[in-house]
Amino acid sequence: MSELQLLPRPRELEQTGARLTLSNGVIQLASCPQELLFSAGTLEAAAASLGLTLRPSAAPGDGGVIVLAVDPEAMPHDQGYILEIDSEAARITGHDPAGVFYGAVTLRQLMANCGAELPELRIQDWPDFPARGVMLDISRDKVPTLDTLKSLVDKLAAVKLNQLQLYIEHTFAYPGHEVVWEKASPVTPAEILELDAYCRERFVELAPNQNSFGHLARWFKHKEYLHLAETAEGSEIHGRHLEPFSLCPTDPASIEFIKGLYGDFLPNFSSKLFNVGCDETWDVGQGRSKEICAEKGTTEVYLEFLLRIYELCRQHGRTMMFWGDIINRKPELISQLPRDVIALEWGYEASHPFDENGANFAASGIPFYVCPGTSSWNSVLGRTDNAIGNLLNAAENGLKHGACGYLITDWGDSGHWQYLPVSYLGFAWGAAYSWALASNREQDLAPALSLNLFQDPTGNTGKAAYKLGNNYKSGVICSNGSTLFHVLQTPLGQLQPAIELTQEGLDAARAHIHSGLELLAAGKSTAEDAELVKAEFRHNAEMLFHAIRLVLFKKKVAECGENNLAGLKASATELAAEMETLIARHRELWLARNRDGGLVDSAARFEARLDEYRNFPASAETG
């Protein structure tokens, strides 16, 4: 019997070697029929894909081919289930309706593995972390369509993830603030209400997320809001100019502004959680609050503003979640936080100190999540090994220090050039590690990713995603991104980091990507978007092939010197033609899953290189 590709792999699984042949019949809802009806419907659909007809029934006389029941005494763990398959039936007993749903998820995966010939087995399974979620950036710069978001929810639920956050800076249609979002194609209140209901049905909590302190540059670019900024002229942070970025924490108008947003935003969500953000407030203390920050301490002033936000959350009956990076600058202040908040301990490198920082929150009795990432952003095709190391580190130390949740972040920095399927690998490994770490730590999850998220039984699409994402290791490794990505983002006259890359490294990166594309071509996905997924991976690969050619061009520029560049004009023209094609295809693929808002900003980053190619050699002056 071939190995079952289950995602996540259950914590306890025993097989007998015999099989049950599914046939037409009944899915018996032995208890809580209304609460189990959706789970039954997912099994009904899975059976239909095998040519079988199963119909749900709560009648006690109907013997079920599949039996669903809730029995918290038989399964004492929240969200847990027992799945038993013998020669007569498949029986799922859950601690609660969520547990039955997760049992149904596993049974559907068994159908995908084995068809109607199911192995006789017994599974006992429950999660390590009660909250297991994904946070999707919909502010930099992609705002997915409602259909895309629903499809994503289906995928998350299919691997037992149970929380979704949509990271918002300016992309919610706040009434009265049209100037901020009118070109961003924002999500609307009606869409949030519809998505919230869709999530609840699938045991996914749609938790509201609105950054409420820093990361508000998209508001401050409009004169109507600039008076709220800490620094109206921007500031110099770590040698770089930062545009107006954070609210001034000492201005009473700042909290009134946030209060107004919450009143329009929060009523659209059924969740009692609320992620208020408040990360990376780099410019606080650099402008209007400089004097009081010098007197009290910048972190202390930050904490005072955070506690005002906490009071707003309480008024709305919400549990405040916040990013923990700023408070962890002074761990001694953590104890001043209320005990009914949830800190979000985030970090995206494999070596991030989840152990040390998690210990700080645990010692103060503050509930917290660990928040690793997919490593998709600033990379185009991902950073596979870093992502897996980061996700594992978070799970290990989250369990060690008693974290109550695990949130996989997927950001869109620098134009959100990576397409959504690039992030599936991070979702898959994070789902596995957060559900049952001990059972999944040593597993090769690429075949399970392929079958359960890409619907490719050959395993090749999952292997392709894994392979393509490791191209970043073939050159100079940098944090929070890949070197080839940064080559595409830097001006033509800036030779770093391109000239640091060796020919050997470039050849290895090219070979790595070609190998991944061969695996991709060999995949046989049955998903509705199978061809789109292939097109997205291929185009992201073409972006990096272009980056490799740009590196070689920059090396020639460096060799020639500024007075001998005319001979490279033909090469610049070729790069321009190639970039025109890349931009056109990027626009096309963007609109396949996303709204048009943000596309102009994303494409502008490519267009900056295109203009430089067209204006070569003047654009190559390094100054």
N, C-alpha and C positions, 0 to 999 in steps of 0.2 A: 504494500500500500504506500503510495507516494505521500510525502509529508504534506500535511494540511497547511495552507497559507491563510492563517487567521490573523487579523489585525484589530485590536491587540491580541497577542497570544494569551489564552486564559491561564489563570494561576494554577488550576488543577484540572487535568484532563486524563482520563483513562479510557482506552479503547479495548474492545474484546476481539476484534478481527472479523466479526460478523457484520451483516448489513441489513438495513431496512429499505425496502423499495417503496417510495412514496407513491400513492395512488390518489385518484379523485376521492373527495370525501369532505369531512367537516373539520373546521378549526373550532374546537370547543372552548368557549369562554367560561371556565368553571367558577370564576368569581369576578366581581367588579366588571361586568361586561362592558359598560360604557367606557370605563377607563382603559380597557384593554383592546377596544375596537380598532384603534389606529395600528397597534402592533399586529393585530390579526390581518389588517389590510395590507401591511407591508409583506407579510408572508403569503397572502393571497396573490399579490403581484409577482413575487418571486416564483411561486409555483406556476403561474400562468406563463412565465418566460420559459418554463420547461414543458409546456403543453398540458399542464394539469389544471383541474378546476377544484379549488377549495373554497368552501363558503363558511363564513363565521356563523356560529349559533350558540346561544346561551341555554338552549333547552337541555335539561339534565339527561334526557334519554338518548341524545345524539352522541354516539361514541366517536371520539375525535381521532383523526389521523394525526393531528397536532392538538395538544391540550395546553391551555394557558391558565395559570392560576396565581393568585397572590397568597402567600403564607409566610408571614414574618417569623413564625416559630421554626419553620423548616429551613429558612434562610435568614439568619439574624442580622446580616450586614446590609446597611443602607445601599440601595442601588444594585444589590447582589442578586444572583440567580443561580438556579440549578437547571441544567439541561440534561435530560436523560433520553437516550434513543435506544429502543430495544426492537424486537422483531414485530411489535404491534403498533407502536406510535412514538412520536417525539413529544416529550412533556417538558414544559418550561414552568418552573415555580420561582416566582420572584419575591423578594422582600417587600416590594412595593410595585406600583405600575411601571416606574422607571426600570426596575430590575427585570421585569417581564420584557420590556422593550429591548433591553440590552441582550437578554437571552434570545429574543427574536433576531437581533442583529447577528449574533453568532450563528444561529440556524440558517439565516439567509447566506452568510458567508460559506457555510458548509454546502449549501445548494450550489453556490458558484464554483466551489471546488469539485464537487462530486456529482452534480446533477441530481437525479431522483434516487440514486443509489447511495443512501446515506450510511456512514459507518455507525455501528452501535457503539455508544460511548456514554460516559458520565462526566459532566463538567460542573465544577463549583467555582464561582468567579465573582469577584467584587473589586471595586477600585481602591487604589492606594490613596489618591487625593479625591475628596468629595467634589471639588470644582476643577474642571479640566476644560480650558477654553482656548479660543483664538481671538486675538485682537487684530483687526484688519485696518490698515491706514487708508482712509477714504478722503484725506485732505491733501496729500502730496503724491500725485496730482489726480489719481484715478478715483472717480465715483462710479462704482459698478451699477449696472441696471438692476432693477428689482428682481428680474429673472435670474441674473447672475448671483445675486445674494441668496435667493432661495435655493439655487443649485448648490451653492457653497454650504448652506445649512444642511442639506441632504448629505453631503459628503462628510461633514463633521459628525453628524449623528451616526453615520454608517461606520465610524471608527470609535464610537462611544465618547466623543467630546460633547460637553453639555453646557458650554457658555460661549457666547459670541459678543464681542464689543466692536463697534465701529468707531475708530478714532476720528474725532471731529475737532477741527479748529474753526472752520468757517463754512462748512458744507452742509449745514442744516438750514432749511428755509425759515429763518426767524422772521416773524412779522415785524415790519418797521425797520428792518436792517437789510433791505433789498440791495443796497449799494455794495454790500460786502459779498453777497453770494450770487448776484444776478448772472454772472458769467461762469459760475462754477457747477452748474447743473446739480443743485443740492438734492439731498433726500428730503422729502416733504413729511409733514405730520401724518398724512394719510398712508404714506408708504411705510413709515415706522409702525403704525398701528397694524397694518396688514402683515408686515414681517414678524412683528411680535407674536401675533396669533400663529403664524406658520411655525415659528420656533417652538412655542409652547407645546404644540401638537407632537413635536419630535423630541421633547424633553431637553430642549436647548433654551437656556435663559439668555434673552437679549438684554444685556446690561448697558445702560446709557453711559456714554463717554463724551465729555466735553472738556477740553483743556481750558483751565480757568485762571491761569496766572502767567506763565510764559507761553511761547509759541503762538503769539497773537499778532504776528507781523502782518498777516492778511487783513486784519482789522485796522491796524495803525497806518496802513498805506492810504487810508481815506481820512481826510481832514476832520470828519465828524467824530473820529475816535482818538485822534492823536493826543488830545489833552489828557487821556487816561494813561498814557505810556510813562514808564519810568524815565526814559531818555528820548525826548522828541527828536533829537538829532542823531540818535544811535550812539554806539559806544565802541571802544576798542577792547576786545577780549582776546587774550592770548595772541596778540600781534595781528588780529584780523578785525576789520570793521563789522560790527553787528548792527543791523538795522533796528529800529524800535521794535522791541520784542516782548517785554513783560509789562504787566500792569504795575503802576506805582502802588505798593502795599500800604503806604501811609495816607493815601488820598481816599476819603470816604466815598467818593464817586465811583471808585473801582469796585467796591463791594456792592454798591447799588446797581451797577452795570451787570455784574454777575447774577445778582438776584433776579433781575429782569429776564435774563436768558433762561435761568432755571425754571421760571414760571411758565415759559412757553415750551420748554423742551421736555421736562420730566413727566408731565401728565400723559405723554404718548407711550410710556413704557409700563409694563406690569411688574418688572423687576424692582426689588427694593434695594438693589445695589446701585451705586453711582460712582464711576471713576471720574474724578475731578482733575486728573492730570497733575499739574503743578511741578513738573520736572524741569530741569535745566534752566532755571531762572538766572542765567548768567549775568544779566545786567543790573539786577537788583543791588542797590548800594552804589551804583555808578552815576546816578542822576538825582532825582528829587528826593530820594530817601537816603542820600549819602550821609547826611549829618546824623540822622537817628541810627543808621546802621553802624556808624563809627562809635556811637555812644553805647548801643545795646549789643551789637554784634549782628552781622547780616543773617546768620542762620536763625537767631532769636527773632528778628523782625519777620523773616519768612514764616516761622512757626506761628506768630501772632496772626498773620493774615490767613494761614491755613486753618486756624481755629475759628476764624470768622466764617470761612467757607463751611466748616463743619457745622456751625450753627444753622446755616442755610439748609444744609442737607437734612438736619434733624427736623426743621420746619416742614420739609417735604416727606418726612417719614422714610428717609433713605439712609443706608449704611455707606459712609464715605470711604471710597478707595482712593489712594493717591500714590504716585510714584515716590519711592523712598530714597532717591539719590541725594537730595539736599539735606534731609534730616540726618542721614548717615554720615554727613561731614562732622557732626557733633553727636555721637551716639548717646552722650549723657543727657541729651534733650529728649530722647525717645520716650522716656518715662513720663514726660509731661503730656503725651498724647492721650486722648480718651481711649478707654479699652474697647469701645465699640466701633473703631475704625479698622480698616484693612490696609496695611502697607503693601506696596507692590515692589518687591526687590528685583530689579532688572539688571541685566548685563548680557552682552552678546558675543563675547569671546569664550572659547573653551576653557580658558583659565580664570574666568570671572570669580571673584571671592564670594560666591553664594554661602560658603561655610561661615566665613567671618561675619558677613552682613546679616545672614539669617540668624546667627547666634545673638546679634545685637537686639533684634526684634523679639526673639524668643525670651531673652533674659528680662525684657521689660514687660512681658505678658501681652504684647501687641500682636493680634492675628495678622498673618501675612501670607501672600502668594509668592512663589518664585516665578520669574518671568524671563525665560530665555527667548531666543528668536529663531526664525527660519534661516537667517543669514542670506536671504535672497537679495535684499536691497544693496545698492552700491556694488553690484557684482554681475548683473545681467543673467548669469546662469546658476548662481548660488555658490556656496562654499561648503560642500558636503561634509567633509571631515570636521570642519569647525562647527557646523550646525549640530552634528551628532554629539560632539564633545560637549558643547554648550548645553544641549538638551539633557544629556546624561548628568552632567555636573549639577544642574538645577534639580533634577529628580532626586539624586542621591542626597544632596544637602537639604533639600526641602523636607524629605522624609526624616532626615537626621534631627532637624530642629522643629519639626511639627508644623510645617506650613499647611494651611487649610486649602490652598489652591495652587494651580499650575496654569499659567497663562502664556501661550505661545504667541509672540508678537511677530507681525509681518508688516514692515514699514515700507514707505514709498519715497525715501529720500532721493533728491537729485533727479527728479523727473519720472520716477516710477517706471523705469525702462523694462524691468523684468515682467513677464506675463504670469498670470495667476498659477498655471500648472507648475512653474518652477518652485512654488512654495509648498506643493503637495508633499514633497519629501519631508520637510520640517514638520508639517502637520502630522504625518504618519508616525515618525519616530517619537514626536512629543506625545501623541495619543497613546502609543505603546508604553512609553516610560512612565507616563502619569497614571495609567490604569493599573499595571502590575509590573513594577520594575524588575523584580527577581525573575519573572518568566520571560522577559523581553530583552534584558540587558545584553545577552550574548547572541541574540538571533540576527541572522541576515534578513532584514525586513524588506529588501528591495523586491523580491518576488511577491510578497504580501501587499506591498504598495501597488505593484503593477496590477494585481488582480482586483483589489478592493477599492482603489481610488481611480485607476486608469482603465479598469475593466478589460485588462489584457491578460489572458491566461497563460501566455507564453513566458511572462516574466520580463520580457525585453524592455518594455516602456519604463518600468521601475528601475531596471539596471541602467538604462540610458540616462534617466534623471540623475542617478547616483554618479555615473561616470562624467557626465557633462558638468556637474557641479564641482568636480575636483580639478577642473582646469586651472583654478587659481593657484594651485601648488607648484605650477611649472615655472614660476618666475619669482620675483621679489614679493614676499608675503607682507601685506599690511593689515592693520586692524580695521574692522568695520567696513570692509569692502575688498575689492580685488584691484590689483595694479592695472590690468588692462581696462577695467572700467574707468579708472581715474585718468588714464591716457586719453580716453574719449572725451572726458569732461574738462581737460585742461587746454588753455589756448595753444595755438600752434607754435608761438614763439617761446613757450615754456617747455624746456627740454626734459625736465624731471616730471614724472619718474621714468619716462620712456627710455632714456639712455642707460638706465640701470639694468634693463633687461638684456640678457644675453641671447645670441642666436640659438644656442642650445635650449634655453628656456622657452623661446618662442616656438621652436620646432616641436618641443614636447607639448606645449599648450595646443598647437594646431593638431598634433596627432591625437591628443586626448579628446578634443572636440570631434574630430572625424570618427574616432572609435565610438563615441557616444551616439553620433548620428547614424552610424551603421546599425547599432542596437535599436534605435528609434524606428528605423525603416523596417526592421524585422518584427516589430510588434504587430499584434493583431487584435487591437482594441475593438470592442463592440459598442463602445459609448457613442452617444449621439454626437458628441463634439470631438470624436477621435481624430478627424482630419484637421480640425482647428488646433487641437493640442500639438499635433506634429508640426503644423505651420508655425505655431508660437515658439516651440523649441528651436526650430530651424532658423527662424528670424533672429532670435536672441543669439544663436550661434553665428549668424552672419554679422551681427554687430561686433562680436569679438574677433572674427576674421578681419574685419575692417580695422579694428584696433591694432591687430598685429601688423597690418600693412602700414598703419600710421606710425607705429614704432619704427619700422624700417625707414620710412620717409624722414622722420625726425632725426634718426641717426645720420642719414645722408646730409641733412641740413647742418647738423653739428660738424660733420667732416668738411663741408664746403666752406663754411664761414659766410658771413653776411654779404660779402662782396662777390661771391661766386654762385649765386642761387638761381640764376636765370636758366641754367641747364636742367633744373628740376621742375620747370613750369609744366612740361607735359605730364609728369607724374602727378602733380597737383590737380591738373585737369581730370585725370583718370579718377583720382580720389573724389573729386567733386561729382562726377557722374555717378559713381557708386553711392555716394551719400544721398544724392537725390532719390535714388531707388530705395535706399534704406528708409528715408523719411516717409515716402509714399506708402510703403508697406507697413511701417509703424502706425501710421494713421488708420489704415485699413484694419489691422489686427486690434488696435485699441478699441475701435468702435464695435467689434464683434462681441465684447463683453461689458463695455463701459459707456457712459454718457460722454458727450463731447466736451463738457467742461473740464478744464485742466489740460486738454490735449495741446492747446496752443503753447502753454508753458513747457510741457514736456518736449514737444517738437523743437522749441526754440533752442534747446541745448544742443541738438543736432545741427540746427540751422547756423549756430555760431561757428561750428567747424566748416560748414559748407561755405559760408561767407569768407572764411580765411583761405580755403582752397582757391576760391575764385579770385581773391585779391593777392594771391601769392605772386611775387616774393615779399611784397611790402608787409604782409601779415606775419612773416616769420622773424621780424626784427625782435630780438630779445631785450633790447634796451639795456 
